Structures are given as structure tokens and as C-alpha cells.
Amino acid sequence: MNLKQLSEQLGLSQTTVSRALNGYPEVSEKTRERVRQAALDFNYKPNTRARSLATGRAMAIGHVIPVSTQQEMVNPIFGDFVTGAGEVYSEHGYDMMLSLVPDSDEESFYRDLKIKGNVDGIVVHSPSMDDTRIALLNELQLPYVVHGRASAIEAPYSWVDVANVRAFEALTGHLTGLGHRRIALFNGIESLDFAHRRRTGFLNALTEAGLEADPELMLSWDMTESYGFDEASRMLARSEPPTAFAVSSLITALGVRRAVEQAGLTVGRDVSVATFDDDLSYLRNGTPEAPVFSGVRSSVREAGRRVGAILLSQISTPGAPPASEMIPFELVVGTTSGPARI
């Protein structure tokens, strides 16, 4: 089916149908939904080249990954995020452009994207506390949404994030509530905003429980399984090992569990582990009804969907104010946490 035939089916002009499919604000939400549903029902797929010529858009969204953080591309968390965002892009006829760029060339690469018009918008991944990409994209007037936040940036910008401080307050509070007093923090790299916020939540929960943080039990590194295993093995060999671990990633938590078991201890009885769970599609934490790891759960795939939706809205409505959204989390209790053995 082509645009003309779809328009005839709906009794609308081709211009109205095209504008509805492209999210133009002058088309009512009711009409946009009617057109979208008809396109699905009749399996209508607009020609991307034709749409690009008609709208003056590239019909593509850019995801730019610096070489220094290229490991992010093989991380299941990144995979789930871009899958969620890609679902939204596909529904609206957009393609995804994924680029790996040397750190020293990142600014010039963004400027080239703007000049060449290769993409209509950008997703900013893994923001640092004072992320320079935000000011650059504002200067270029290239629509963007940040996955996460940059705490040191005061100017408004579009973002989607989880409440990392409150999430880690809840996670750590679960452990202190079980009587744990020596709790290790296995965090991500703390120059990144999400990890900085999780550290803050961890410290807040210790303070609330009347506990002092032990710097020797607080680590920051790439969230890999081997990081969890190596560092947990080292800590468990101490004369006064931690009785619990607060972990920033399910992937790292798997390494911590392996270390506990290799030390001849039982997870949940001798040592407790609580983790941030991104609800990964291919690395499930048990089932929703019966989680294995205790901790806090939030869907990174849903975060990808919301980033995609906000970015496409920003593209279709030039000049719209920045938008933000907080993805919810929940505390789940599995078999990896239990009362401290004093």
C-alpha cells in the first residue's frame, strides 16, 4: 500500500496523513493515532528516502560512543537500552546510526554530523558530572536526550534517568535493616553521574543507620563480572571481611556471588549481596515473582523507549522546551540477602 491508497482509505489528504505519520504538532493527537493505527492495520511502510525528501530530515538517530568507553557496546545493558530505543525509532520510520569515535575527534564528529545532516538527533550515553557534550549540542542546536543526568550542569536539558540516590538508599537500607554493619560498595566509575549518585545514596543510608563508611570497602571500576569476583575474593580474605555487598550491576554481582561460593560460604546466609538490577532481557534475575538477587530493579529497556519517544518529540517540535522523565524502580527481595550473622 502506498501513501495515496492509505489516504483514500482514511478519507484524508496525503499531506495530512504524511504530517500525522511524522508527528507534526498541527495534526491533532486523535488524527495521529487514527493514522498510525491504520498504517499498522494495512502494513503501510513509508519510503524512507521519500520521507526524507518531504520532511527535510535524515530520518536517523545518532548514538556516538567514544573509543575510551567502547566496552559499553558489548555490555548487555547497552544492548537492552538501544533495543528499547530502536523499537520506537522503527515504529516512526527512523533508522539508528551507531558510531565509534576516538575521544579526541568527538567534538569534530558532532560538528560534522550537524553540517552533513546525517542525523536528526543524538542520544548522549554515560554522562559525566560536567559533560561537555551538552553545551556542544546546545551550541549546534542538534536535538538530543541524555540517558542519565549531569549533576554539575545547571542549564536545562532533556534527560531520562532512574532516581539513583533513592534507589541506593533503598538497597543499602535493606542491608542495614538486616543488621549488617560492614557493607562493601562495588560501584561503577564514579566520574560518571549515575555512579556518583549511587555512592551518595549508599552513604546516606549508612548515615541513617548510624554507621560510618569504611573507604577500604568502597570501590569504583568498570562493572564486569571479573571485577566483582577479584575484589570480593580479596575482601573476603581480610581478617574483618564485609558481611554484605551493595553492588551497582547484576553483572558484577554475579562475580561477587562466585567469590563468596569459592570461599566456601553461602550467599544469603553467611554473606549478603544486593544489587542494582536493570531487568535485562537476556540476563534475568530469576522471575518477577521469585527474584534471585535482592536489590532494586528498573527497566533499562523502558528507559530506551522513553529516550526514543522524547527525542522524536523534540525533533518533531523544534523549539520545544527540554523534557525529562524519571524511570521508576522497585525494591525486590530474593535469596541473596539475610540477617547478619553477628
N, C-alpha and C positions, 0 to 999 in steps of 0.2 A: 504494500500500500504506500502511495506517495502522499505528499502534503496536500495536494489538491483533493484527492479522494477522501482523506481524513477530514478535511474541511467540509466537504459535501455531506459526509455522514453526520457531522455535528451541526450543520446549518450555520457555520461561522465563516468569516472571511479567512483566507490563507494568512493574512497579516496578523489577525487576532490569534489564530492557532499558533503561529510561529512565536509571537510575543509571549503567549501563555507558556509554551514549552521552554522558553528561555528565561522565564522568571521576571519579565518586565513588571515594574510596580504598578503601571497604569491599568493592568489587567486584574480584575478582582480575584480574590482567593477562590471564590466559588467557581469561576470560569477556569482558572488554572487547574483546579482539582478535577473538574469535568474533562478537560482536555487531556490531562495526564492519565486519567483512568481509561479514556477511550484509546489513547496511544498504546497502553498496556493490553487492552482487550483485543485490539486489531494488530498487535505486534508491529506497530509503526516504529521504525528506527530512522531518524533523520540523517541525511548525508552530512557527515562531519565537515567536509570541505565546503559544502553549500551553506551550512550554518555559519561557518567561519566568515565566509564572504558576506553573508547577510548581516551578521552582527558586528563584524569588525573585531571579533575576538579570536584568540588562538584555540579556544576550546580545550585547554590543557592546564593542569595544575602542577607546579613545580615542588619537588621535595629535594632539597640540596643538602648533601651530607659531607662535612669536612673530612679529609683523609684521617685526621687525628682521632675521629670518632667512628671510623668505618666499621668497627666491630658491632656498632648498633644495627647495621643492616642484616646481620646474621642472628640477631637477638630475637627470640620468639615474641617479645613484647613489641618490637618494631613491626614484625610481620603481622601481628593481630591489629595493630593500630592502622597500618596502611590498608589492610583488608577492609576494615570498617569505613575508612575514608573513601576507598575505591568503590565501595558499594554505592555511596552517594554520588560520586563522580559519574559512574556508569549510568545511573538512573537519569541523570540530567545531560547525558551525551558528552561528558568531558573525559579526556584522557589524562593519564598521570605520567609525568616526566621525572624520573629519578636520576640524579646526577651526583657523582662522587668527585669532589673538587679539592685540590691542595689548599691547605689553610691560607697560605699567602696569596692565593688567587681568588679567595672567596668574594671579596668586595667587587673586584672587576667582573667576576662571573655574574653577580646580581645586576650590575650595571649593563652588561651585555644582554641579559635576559630582558631587561626593560627596553633597551634600544631596538633589539630584534623583534620584540613582541612574541617571543616563543611561548610564554605562559601568561595566563590572566591573573594568577595569584600564586602565593607561596605559603607553604606550611613551615613554620620555624620549629625545629626539633631541639630537644635537650637544651633549653635556655640556661645561660649562666645568670648570676645575680645581677650583673650590669651588662646585659647582652647588647653588643654594638650593632647587631643586625636590625634591631627595632628602629633605631634612629636612621639607619641607612634606608630601610624600606619606606619609612615615613618620608624621607627626602625624595626618594624615587617615585613616590605616590603609587606604589605597587601594592595592591590588596594583599593582606596576609593575616594569618591567625597563628598565635603561638600555642603549641601544645605544652602547657605549663605556664609559669609566670617568671618574671624577672623582678625580684623584690626591690632592687635599687632603682628601678625605672619609675619615675613619678608621672610621666606623661601617659595619658590614656592610650590603650591599645587593645586589640581583640585577643582573647585567650580562652582556652578551655583547660581546666585543671581539676584535681581532686584536692580536698582540704587536707593536705599532708600533715600539717601541725596537729589538727584534731584527730586524724587517723592514728598518728603515732602516740598521741596521748592515750587513746583508747587501747591500742595494742600493748603499750608498756604498762598502763594501768591494770590491764588484765593480769599481767605477770606479778605486779606488786600486790594485787589483791589476793593472789595465791600464796603470798608470804615470801616471795623472792626478794632478796636484798642485794645479791651480787649478780647484776644483769649486764651482759655484754651487748654492745650495739655494733652490728655489722651493717654499715651504711654504704650507699653509693658514693661517688666522688663529690665532695661537699662544696666544690666551686659551682656545681650545678644546683639550681634553685630548689628542685624537689628534695634533694638530699639535705640541703641546709635546713629546709623546713622540717624534715623528719627528725633531724638531730634536735631541733628546738622542741618538737613535741615530746621526744624522749626525755629531754632534760626537764621539761615542765612536769611530766608525770613522776619523775623521781623526786622533784621538789615537793609535789603534792603529797607524796608518801613519806616525806621527811627523810629522804635519802640523799647522800652526796654522790655525784658521779665520779667514777674512777677513770681518769684519762687512759690508763693502760687497757681498759676494757672497751674502748671506743675506737673503732676502725673505719676507714673510708677507702674504698677501692672500686674497680670495675666489678659489677655484680655477676661473677661467674661461679660455677659450682666448685671449681678448684680453690678459689678464694675462700669460700665457706669451709671447705674441708681442711685446707692447710692451716688457716688461722684458728679454727675451732680446735684442731688437734693440738696446736701449740698451747692454747689457753687451758684446755682440759688437763694438760700435763703439769700445770702450775701447782704449787703447794696449796693455794686457795683458789680453786677454779670457780668460774661462774656457775651458778645453778640454773641460769636461764639465758637465752639469747633472743634479742629483738633484732629481726633481720629485714632488710629493705626489699628483698626479692625472693620469690619462691625458688628461683634457680639457685641462689646462694644457700637458701635454707636446705635444699637437698644435700649440699655439701656438708653443712653443719650436721644434719642427721647421720650422714655416713661417718663422720668423725666420732660422733657420740657412740654409735654402734661398734665401731672399730676399737674404741676404748673399753669395750665390754660393759657399757652402760645401756640403760633402757630409756629411750625418748619418751617423755611424758611422766616417767616415774622418777628416774634419777636426775635427769636434766630436761628442762622445758624449752621448747622452741616456738616462737610466734613470729609470723612473717606477714609482709605486705603481699597480697595475692592479687595479680592483675586479671584473674579469671580467664586464663589463656585457653584458646580453643583446643590446642594440641598438647597441653600440659596441665591437665585438670588436677585441682586439689580435691580429690575424691569426687563427691557429688554435692549438689546444693544442700541436700538433706543430711549428708554424712561427710563433712569435710575431714581430711586427714590432718592438715596443719591448722592450728589455731592462728588467728590473726585478724587482719582487716581485708576485706575483699571489695574491689572496684573494677569495673569492666573497662579495659583499655580499648577494646573493640568499639564499645559505645562511645568512648572519648573520640576515636577516629571518626565515627559517624557525625558527632556533633561538630567537630572541627570542620569537616567537609561541608556540612549544612551552613554553618556560619560564614565560611569563606565564600561559598557560592552566592549567599545572600549579599555579602559585601560587594561582590563583583557585579551583581545584577542591579544594585542600588548605589551607584557612585555618590560619594559624599555622605553616606550614612554614618552615624556615629559608631565608634568601636563597640563591639558586643562581647560579653563574657558569660561563661557558664561554669558552674561547679558540678562535677560529676559526683553522685552520692557514693558513700561507702557503707559497709556494714561490718560489725564485729562478728566473727564466726568462731566457735569453739570446737576443736577437733580432738584428736587423741595425743597431740604432741605437747600438751601443757597439763600440768597437775600441781598439787601443793608442793611447796618447797620442803625438802627433807632436812630438817634442822637437827 
